[in-house]
Amino acid sequence: MKFLKFLFFLIILINLNSKSFAENHCSGYSNDTLVGMYNKRKCELGLKQDEKLNFSQKIKLLNPLNKKKMIEDKLKELKIELPDAPNPVGAYVAFKKVNNLLFISGQLPVGKDGSVIKGKIGKDLSLEEGQKASKLCALNILAQAKKAMNGDLNKIKGCIKITAFVNSTEDFKDQPKVINPASEILSAVFGEDGKHARAAVGTNSLPLGIAVEIDAIFELN
């Protein structure tokens, strides 16, 4: 019995030392690039840098990297720079997680420089200007989602639905066209899982006189 206890303690000690060694020994590899992360993972698994890997080793090695970098790389490919997540402008929270769902409050067309697109589409603004506003709303939705996930958008499986409000004149009938760019951004970032249900509603006024407001619901992994 004493021998078994000693053996159990020895196994735990070896595992702790191995983990500590991997963390310290492999800390020189950068996490800033896929190559750096790939080499660090090889080090952590006790593999030589020039060692050829079998199929199962490659899967074990690459899966964590692909998950971690996938969305970041997609944003770079699309040349999308997310702004800082805007603070709420009222007595509410910007996002709320419930089980495996993430609810994002209505986002405004605020640019990185703090400028806001205001006006009524069909009178003060053109269709194209309205589409620019919807793009900004989508970027702010992604910024809020990233903040909600502590910086890791890969924790999001996909977008379920967005609801869009378009400040427009009574005779303006292209609200769906105004919101299409926002939908396209979400679909481009999350792929098939980014395709979502949607409502695009015309309204005679929006808070602060903004042109567009969009909220979103995401499914989490």
Secondary structure, DSSP 8 states (H G I E B T S, - for coil): -HHHHHHHHHHHHHHHHHHHHHHHHTTTS-SSSHHHHHHHHHHHTT--TT----HHHHHHHHHHHHHHHHHHHHHHHTT---------SSSS-SEEEETTEEEEEEE--B-TTS-B-BS-BTTTB-HHHHHHHHHHHHHHHHHHHHHHTTT-GGGEEEEEEEEEEEEB-TT---HHHHHHHHHHHHHHHHGGGG--EEEEEEES--GGGBSEEEEEEEEE-
